[in-house]
């Protein structure tokens, strides 16, 4: 049963996206009476004018922490999609007391000292570096097509493609700071099927689900950009997370 009490949700986007991608889900959560924050990480989306080679994973952790502190967010559901799982897990070290539950949507969840490239594996990392070398001056990854994220509906794909921006390479290369609290915090890991994430990354999440009784593992039959391709299902899962913690 989902509580009818108004709660706060913080929705963190993935790589090359922005807070804009959460609009369909945010609309549904607000219609249900909840307060929603969908911050855009530094250098992406409407903050793409701040893109520099110095923007890294630590920068994005600070973005999330600042959102919680300046908006006075408490007892919230914190959601990380794809790359967004990495700064979410880092931020939980400092804002865990403000988070009721976390939801990791087809997300990358590093252990302390791991980078996103460590989770991706050497072949994927090599390919991303090559993209940066070819079209990103060696330090940023150019925007990708919506099809890369499983968005095939022509209207949705056009909407996504108009808003995609580059991703600083450093965000994938920089090792994560402490993440121990994230691996103990109540939450849900959601695997999207079929997923664009590497299979071995998802195996780590399955292992976590088995090890931690506070952490639940779910499968959602939709594309990687689930907030676009099936916002109703994603919203239902986020509301379910209110019962955790």
C-alpha positions as CSV (number, residue, x, y, z in Angstrom):
1,X,0.0,0.0,0.0
2,X,1.3,3.4,-0.9
3,X,1.1,6.2,1.7
4,X,-1.0,9.2,0.8
5,X,1.3,11.5,2.9
6,X,3.2,14.0,0.7
7,X,6.8,13.1,0.4
8,X,9.9,14.4,-1.4
9,X,11.6,12.7,-4.4
10,X,15.0,13.6,-5.8
11,X,15.5,12.2,-9.3
12,X,19.0,12.1,-10.7
13,X,19.5,11.5,-14.4
14,X,22.1,9.5,-16.2
15,X,25.0,10.3,-18.6
16,X,24.4,12.8,-21.4
17,X,20.9,13.4,-20.1
18,X,19.6,16.2,-17.8
19,X,16.8,16.7,-15.2
20,X,14.5,17.2,-18.2
21,X,14.3,13.4,-18.8
22,X,12.4,12.9,-15.6
23,X,9.5,15.2,-16.7
24,X,7.0,12.4,-17.4
25,X,7.6,10.8,-14.0
26,X,7.8,14.1,-12.1
27,X,4.4,15.1,-13.6
28,X,2.9,11.9,-12.2
29,X,4.5,12.1,-8.8
30,X,3.3,15.7,-8.4
31,X,-0.2,14.7,-9.5
32,X,-0.1,12.2,-6.6
33,X,0.7,15.1,-4.2
34,X,4.4,14.7,-3.8
35,X,7.3,17.3,-4.1
36,X,9.8,16.5,-6.8
37,X,13.3,17.7,-7.5
38,X,15.1,16.7,-10.7
39,X,18.5,18.5,-10.6
40,X,20.7,18.7,-13.7
41,X,24.3,17.8,-13.0
42,X,27.0,20.3,-13.8
43,X,27.9,20.4,-17.5
44,X,24.8,18.7,-18.8
45,X,21.3,19.6,-20.0
46,X,20.5,23.3,-19.4
47,X,23.8,23.5,-17.5
48,X,25.9,22.4,-20.5
49,X,27.4,25.9,-20.6
50,X,29.4,24.8,-17.5
51,X,31.0,21.8,-19.3
52,X,34.7,21.7,-18.7
53,X,37.4,19.0,-18.6
54,X,37.5,19.5,-14.8
55,X,33.9,18.3,-14.2
56,X,34.2,14.9,-12.6
57,X,32.2,12.4,-10.5
58,X,33.1,14.4,-7.3
59,X,31.5,17.5,-8.9
60,X,28.2,15.6,-9.4
61,X,28.3,14.3,-5.9
62,X,28.5,17.9,-4.7
63,X,25.5,18.8,-7.0
64,X,23.3,16.2,-5.2
65,X,24.5,17.1,-1.7
66,X,23.9,20.8,-2.4
67,X,20.4,20.1,-3.7
68,X,19.5,18.4,-0.4
69,X,21.0,21.1,1.7
70,X,19.7,24.2,-0.1
71,X,16.2,22.7,-0.6
72,X,16.1,21.4,2.9
73,X,15.2,17.9,1.7
74,X,14.5,15.3,4.3
75,X,13.1,11.8,4.4
76,X,13.2,11.6,0.6
77,X,13.3,8.9,-1.9
78,X,16.6,9.4,-3.9
79,X,16.7,7.9,-7.4
80,X,19.7,7.4,-9.6
81,X,19.4,6.3,-13.2
82,X,22.3,4.7,-15.1
83,X,25.5,6.8,-14.5
84,X,23.4,8.8,-12.0
85,X,23.8,5.8,-9.6
86,X,27.5,6.7,-9.1
87,X,27.0,10.2,-7.7
88,X,24.0,9.1,-5.8
89,X,26.0,6.4,-3.9
90,X,28.8,8.9,-3.2
91,X,26.3,11.5,-2.0
92,X,24.7,9.1,0.4
93,X,27.8,9.2,2.6
94,X,26.9,12.7,3.5
95,X,23.1,12.9,3.1
96,X,22.1,9.3,4.1
97,X,20.3,10.7,7.2
98,X,18.1,12.7,4.8
99,X,17.2,9.8,2.6
100,X,14.3,7.4,3.3
101,X,15.1,5.0,0.5
102,X,17.2,4.9,-2.6
103,X,16.0,3.5,-6.0
104,X,18.7,2.6,-8.5
105,X,17.2,2.4,-12.0
106,X,19.4,0.3,-14.2
107,X,22.2,2.1,-12.4
108,X,25.9,1.9,-11.8
109,X,26.7,1.4,-8.1
110,X,30.5,1.6,-7.5
111,X,32.2,0.3,-4.4
112,X,34.7,2.7,-2.7
113,X,37.5,3.5,-5.2
114,X,35.8,2.1,-8.3
115,X,35.2,4.3,-11.3
116,X,32.3,4.0,-13.8
117,X,34.9,2.6,-16.3
118,X,35.8,-0.1,-13.7
119,X,32.1,-1.1,-13.7
120,X,31.9,-0.8,-17.5
121,X,34.9,-3.1,-18.2
122,X,37.9,-2.4,-20.3
123,X,36.3,-2.8,-23.7
124,X,33.5,-0.4,-23.0
125,X,35.9,2.1,-21.5
126,X,38.2,1.9,-24.5
127,X,35.2,2.6,-26.8
128,X,34.1,5.6,-24.8
129,X,37.6,7.0,-24.7
130,X,37.8,6.6,-28.5
131,X,34.6,8.5,-28.9
132,X,36.1,11.3,-26.8
133,X,39.2,11.3,-28.9
134,X,37.3,11.4,-32.2
135,X,34.6,13.9,-31.4
136,X,35.2,15.3,-28.0
137,X,38.6,16.9,-28.0
138,X,39.9,14.0,-25.9
139,X,38.0,15.1,-22.8
140,X,34.2,14.8,-23.4
141,X,31.9,12.1,-24.9
142,X,29.6,13.5,-27.6
143,X,25.8,13.1,-27.3
144,X,24.3,9.7,-28.2
145,X,21.2,8.9,-30.2
146,X,18.1,8.0,-28.2
147,X,18.1,4.6,-29.8
148,X,21.2,3.8,-27.7
149,X,19.0,4.0,-24.6
150,X,16.1,2.0,-26.1
151,X,13.9,4.9,-27.0
152,X,12.3,3.9,-30.3
153,X,9.0,5.8,-30.4
154,X,9.6,8.6,-33.0
155,X,8.1,11.4,-30.9
156,X,9.9,10.3,-27.7
157,X,13.2,9.8,-29.6
158,X,13.0,13.3,-31.2
159,X,12.3,14.8,-27.7
160,X,15.3,13.0,-26.2
161,X,17.7,13.7,-29.1
162,X,16.9,17.5,-29.0
163,X,18.1,17.6,-25.4
164,X,21.1,15.2,-25.2
165,X,24.4,16.8,-24.3
166,X,28.0,15.8,-24.0
167,X,29.5,14.0,-21.0
168,X,32.8,14.9,-19.3
169,X,35.1,11.9,-19.6
170,X,36.4,12.6,-16.1
171,X,33.0,11.6,-14.7
172,X,33.6,8.1,-15.9
173,X,37.3,7.9,-15.1
174,X,37.3,9.4,-11.6
175,X,37.3,6.8,-8.7
176,X,34.4,7.0,-6.3
177,X,34.9,8.3,-2.8
178,X,33.4,6.3,0.1
179,X,30.2,4.4,-0.8
180,X,29.8,2.1,2.2
181,X,26.6,3.8,3.4
182,X,24.9,3.3,0.0
183,X,25.6,-0.4,0.2
184,X,23.8,-0.6,3.6
185,X,20.9,1.8,2.9
186,X,17.4,0.5,2.2
187,X,16.4,0.6,-1.4
188,X,15.4,-1.0,-4.6
189,X,17.6,-2.0,-7.6
190,X,15.6,-2.0,-10.9
191,X,17.0,-3.9,-13.9
192,X,15.4,-2.8,-17.2
193,X,15.0,-5.7,-19.7
194,X,16.4,-5.5,-22.2
195,X,19.2,-3.3,-20.7
196,X,22.0,-1.4,-22.2
197,X,24.1,-2.0,-19.1
198,X,26.8,-4.6,-19.2
199,X,25.7,-8.0,-17.8
200,X,28.5,-8.3,-15.3
201,X,27.4,-4.9,-13.8
202,X,24.0,-6.3,-13.2
203,X,25.4,-9.4,-11.6
204,X,26.9,-7.2,-8.9
205,X,23.5,-5.8,-8.2
206,X,21.9,-9.2,-8.0
207,X,24.6,-10.2,-5.5
208,X,23.8,-7.1,-3.4
209,X,20.1,-8.0,-3.4
210,X,20.9,-11.5,-2.1
211,X,23.3,-10.2,0.6
212,X,21.3,-7.3,1.9
213,X,17.8,-8.0,3.2
214,X,17.1,-4.2,3.2
215,X,17.7,-4.1,-0.6
216,X,15.1,-5.4,-3.1
217,X,15.8,-6.4,-6.6
218,X,13.2,-5.8,-9.4
219,X,12.9,-6.3,-13.1
220,X,11.1,-3.8,-15.3
221,X,10.2,-4.9,-18.8
222,X,11.1,-1.7,-20.7
223,X,14.1,0.0,-22.2
224,X,17.1,1.6,-20.3
225,X,15.5,5.0,-20.5
226,X,12.5,3.7,-18.6
227,X,11.4,7.1,-17.3
228,X,10.7,7.9,-21.0
229,X,9.5,4.6,-22.3
230,X,7.3,3.5,-19.3
231,X,6.8,6.4,-16.9
232,X,3.8,4.7,-15.3
233,X,5.8,1.7,-14.2
234,X,8.7,3.8,-13.0
235,X,6.3,6.0,-11.0
236,X,4.7,2.9,-9.4
237,X,8.1,1.6,-8.3
238,X,9.1,5.0,-6.8
239,X,5.9,5.2,-4.8
240,X,6.5,1.7,-3.6
241,X,9.9,2.8,-2.3
242,X,8.0,5.0,0.2
243,X,7.3,1.9,2.2
244,X,11.0,1.2,2.7
245,X,13.2,2.6,5.4
